[in-house]
């Protein structure tokens, strides 16, 4: 018995049918796309960890850099 009660011969037959339907070229493309997606996911997770570490470091130093965007207007007509 194989995985979940499926024999190795059944798995081989399923693999053969999938290759016949999709072809090897399309299966290679799917594998490459899946690998790229996993790589990008891991990269984004590590970038998020770096951002959290930088924020912790800023909080630890007691300095928080903030950018404030405002305009000041003076009205000469006001009393």
Residue frames as a rotation matrix with the C-alpha (Angstrom) as fourth column:
UNK 1
0.580 0.814 0.000 0.00
0.814 -0.580 0.000 0.00
0.000 0.000 -1.000 0.00
UNK 2
-0.410 -0.691 0.595 1.16
0.694 -0.660 -0.288 3.50
0.592 0.295 0.750 -0.77
UNK 3
-0.996 0.016 0.083 -0.09
-0.057 -0.854 -0.517 6.89
0.063 -0.520 0.852 0.35
UNK 4
-0.489 0.865 0.116 -3.55
-0.748 -0.347 -0.566 6.74
-0.449 -0.363 0.816 1.86
UNK 5
0.072 0.538 0.840 -4.36
-0.031 0.843 -0.538 3.32
-0.997 0.013 0.077 0.44
UNK 6
0.847 0.131 -0.516 -3.26
-0.498 -0.144 -0.855 4.15
-0.186 0.981 -0.057 -3.14
UNK 7
0.630 -0.625 0.461 -0.89
0.511 0.781 0.360 1.60
-0.585 0.009 0.811 -4.60
UNK 8
-0.249 -0.824 -0.508 2.32
-0.045 -0.514 0.856 2.66
-0.968 0.236 0.091 -6.37
UNK 9
-0.714 0.024 0.699 0.89
0.664 0.339 0.667 1.38
-0.221 0.940 -0.258 -9.67
UNK 10
0.400 0.911 0.097 -2.13
0.914 -0.388 -0.122 3.65
-0.074 0.138 -0.988 -9.29
UNK 11
0.477 -0.313 -0.821 0.13
0.112 -0.905 0.411 6.63
-0.871 -0.288 -0.397 -8.62
UNK 12
-0.642 -0.757 0.123 2.19
0.154 0.030 0.988 5.78
-0.751 0.653 0.097 -11.71
UNK 13
-0.352 0.616 0.705 -0.97
0.936 0.227 0.269 5.56
0.006 0.755 -0.656 -13.82
UNK 14
0.687 0.595 -0.418 -2.20
0.628 -0.775 -0.072 8.93
-0.367 -0.213 -0.906 -12.52
UNK 15
0.049 -0.771 -0.634 1.20
-0.051 -0.636 0.770 10.50
-0.997 -0.005 -0.071 -13.29
UNK 16
-0.751 -0.307 0.585 1.14
0.494 0.326 0.806 9.06
-0.438 0.894 -0.093 -16.80
UNK 17
0.139 0.894 0.425 -2.34
0.989 -0.145 -0.020 10.47
0.044 0.423 -0.905 -17.46
UNK 18
0.669 0.062 -0.740 -1.33
0.300 -0.934 0.192 13.92
-0.680 -0.351 -0.644 -16.16
UNK 19
-0.396 -0.885 -0.244 1.75
-0.016 -0.259 0.966 13.95
-0.918 0.386 0.089 -18.41
UNK 20
-0.607 0.226 0.762 -0.35
0.780 0.354 0.517 12.90
-0.153 0.907 -0.391 -21.40
UNK 21
0.485 0.874 0.035 -2.92
0.870 -0.479 -0.113 15.65
-0.082 0.085 -0.993 -20.77
UNK 22
0.860 -0.100 -0.501 -0.62
0.045 -0.962 0.270 18.57
-0.508 -0.255 -0.823 -19.94
UNK 23
0.725 -0.675 0.137 2.68
0.258 0.081 -0.963 17.57
0.639 0.733 0.233 -21.52
UNK 24
0.252 -0.721 -0.646 6.12
0.967 0.205 0.149 17.85
0.025 -0.662 0.749 -19.99
UNK 25
-0.565 -0.498 0.658 6.74
0.541 -0.825 -0.160 21.45
0.623 0.266 0.736 -21.10
UNK 26
0.163 0.718 0.677 3.69
-0.226 -0.641 0.734 22.81
0.960 -0.272 0.058 -19.31
UNK 27
0.844 0.113 -0.525 4.53
0.427 0.451 0.784 20.81
0.325 -0.885 0.332 -16.18
UNK 28
-0.201 -0.967 -0.157 8.06
0.955 -0.158 -0.249 22.33
0.216 -0.200 0.956 -16.19
UNK 29
-0.475 0.084 0.876 6.53
0.098 -0.984 0.147 25.82
0.874 0.155 0.460 -16.42
UNK 30
0.638 0.761 0.117 4.19
-0.097 -0.071 0.993 25.09
0.764 -0.644 0.029 -13.52
UNK 31
0.561 -0.511 -0.651 7.12
0.818 0.465 0.339 23.86
0.130 -0.723 0.679 -11.44
UNK 32
-0.516 -0.792 0.325 9.16
0.749 -0.602 -0.277 26.96
0.415 0.101 0.904 -12.24
UNK 33
-0.135 0.566 0.814 6.27
-0.145 -0.824 0.549 29.27
0.980 -0.044 0.193 -11.41
UNK 34
0.830 0.456 -0.320 5.67
0.191 0.307 0.932 27.49
0.524 -0.835 0.168 -8.12
UNK 35
0.156 -0.874 -0.461 9.36
0.983 0.185 -0.018 27.72
0.101 -0.450 0.887 -7.21
UNK 36
-0.604 -0.353 0.715 9.42
0.405 -0.908 -0.106 31.44
0.687 0.225 0.691 -8.03
UNK 37
0.323 0.816 0.479 6.34
-0.177 -0.445 0.878 32.05
0.930 -0.368 0.001 -5.91
UNK 38
0.788 -0.089 -0.609 7.89
0.575 0.458 0.677 30.26
0.219 -0.884 0.412 -2.93
UNK 39
-0.271 -0.963 -0.002 11.14
0.933 -0.262 -0.246 32.23
0.236 -0.069 0.969 -3.36
UNK 40
-0.438 0.178 0.881 9.28
0.050 -0.974 0.222 35.55
0.898 0.141 0.417 -3.43
UNK 41
0.683 0.730 -0.033 7.25
0.016 0.030 0.999 34.56
0.730 -0.683 0.009 -0.38
UNK 42
0.466 -0.596 -0.654 10.39
0.883 0.361 0.300 33.74
0.057 -0.718 0.694 1.61
UNK 43
-0.556 -0.695 0.456 11.98
0.687 -0.693 -0.219 37.02
0.468 0.192 0.863 0.52
UNK 44
-0.060 0.614 0.787 8.97
-0.157 -0.784 0.600 39.06
0.986 -0.088 0.144 1.62
UNK 45
0.835 0.336 -0.435 8.89
0.323 0.339 0.883 37.28
0.444 -0.879 0.175 4.97
UNK 46
0.044 -0.896 -0.442 12.57
0.999 0.038 0.024 38.06
-0.004 -0.443 0.897 5.61
UNK 47
-0.571 -0.183 0.801 12.03
0.346 -0.938 0.033 41.71
0.745 0.296 0.598 4.56
UNK 48
0.467 0.823 0.325 9.22
-0.085 -0.324 0.942 41.95
0.880 -0.467 -0.081 7.10
UNK 49
0.671 -0.305 -0.676 11.52
0.733 0.409 0.544 40.61
0.111 -0.860 0.498 9.82
UNK 50
-0.437 -0.883 0.171 14.15
0.858 -0.467 -0.217 43.22
0.271 0.052 0.961 8.95
UNK 51
-0.245 0.432 0.868 11.59
0.000 -0.895 0.445 46.03
0.969 0.109 0.220 9.18
UNK 52
0.806 0.561 -0.190 10.46
0.143 0.126 0.982 44.79
0.575 -0.818 0.021 12.60
UNK 53
0.267 -0.802 -0.535 14.07
0.964 0.224 0.145 44.68
0.003 -0.554 0.833 13.82
UNK 54
-0.595 -0.474 0.649 14.67
0.532 -0.837 -0.124 48.25
0.602 0.272 0.750 12.62
UNK 55
0.233 0.767 0.598 11.56
-0.153 -0.578 0.801 49.44
0.960 -0.279 -0.018 14.44
UNK 56
0.806 0.005 -0.592 12.67
0.537 0.417 0.733 47.68
0.251 -0.909 0.333 17.64
UNK 57
-0.201 -0.973 -0.111 16.08
0.969 -0.181 -0.168 49.33
0.143 -0.141 0.980 17.35
UNK 58
-0.448 0.104 0.888 14.51
0.138 -0.973 0.184 52.79
0.883 0.205 0.422 16.95
UNK 59
0.645 0.748 0.154 12.26
-0.097 -0.119 0.988 52.21
0.758 -0.653 -0.004 19.95
UNK 60
0.565 -0.513 -0.647 15.22
0.812 0.486 0.323 50.96
0.149 -0.708 0.691 21.98
UNK 61
-0.517 -0.810 0.277 17.25
0.768 -0.582 -0.268 54.12
0.378 0.074 0.923 21.24
UNK 62
-0.138 0.557 -0.819 14.34
0.718 -0.514 -0.470 56.30
-0.683 -0.652 -0.329 22.28
UNK 63
-0.620 -0.098 -0.779 14.47
-0.372 -0.837 0.401 58.15
-0.691 0.539 0.482 19.00
UNK 64
0.002 0.660 0.751 11.65
0.737 0.507 -0.447 57.96
-0.676 0.555 -0.486 16.57
UNK 65
-0.912 -0.332 -0.242 12.07
0.066 -0.700 0.711 59.76
-0.405 0.632 0.660 13.29
UNK 66
0.055 0.977 0.208 8.83
0.741 0.099 -0.664 61.28
-0.669 0.191 -0.718 12.12
UNK 67
-0.903 -0.223 0.366 8.14
0.422 -0.614 0.667 63.28
0.076 0.757 0.649 9.03
UNK 68
-0.075 0.878 -0.474 5.53
0.605 -0.337 -0.721 65.96
-0.793 -0.341 -0.506 9.46
UNK 69
-0.747 -0.068 0.661 4.07
0.630 -0.391 0.671 67.62
0.213 0.918 0.335 6.40
UNK 70
0.198 0.811 -0.551 2.24
0.858 -0.415 -0.303 70.83
-0.474 -0.412 -0.778 7.14
UNK 71
-0.231 -0.195 0.953 1.70
0.698 -0.716 0.023 74.29
0.678 0.671 0.301 5.73
UNK 72
-0.281 0.096 -0.955 1.82
0.772 -0.568 -0.285 77.58
-0.570 -0.817 0.085 7.61
UNK 73
-0.146 0.278 0.950 -0.16
0.756 -0.588 0.288 80.51
0.638 0.760 -0.124 6.37
UNK 74
-0.685 -0.093 -0.722 -0.22
0.580 -0.669 -0.464 84.03
-0.440 -0.737 0.513 7.73
UNK 75
0.144 0.787 0.599 -3.28
0.898 -0.359 0.255 86.18
0.416 0.501 -0.759 7.31
UNK 76
-0.859 -0.510 0.028 -2.55
0.470 -0.810 -0.352 89.89
0.202 -0.289 0.936 7.64
UNK 77
-0.417 0.782 0.462 -6.23
-0.221 -0.581 0.783 90.76
0.881 0.224 0.416 7.57
UNK 78
0.291 0.542 -0.788 -7.00
0.622 0.518 0.587 89.00
0.727 -0.661 -0.186 10.85
UNK 79
0.433 -0.055 0.900 -7.13
-0.515 -0.834 0.197 91.03
0.740 -0.548 -0.389 14.06
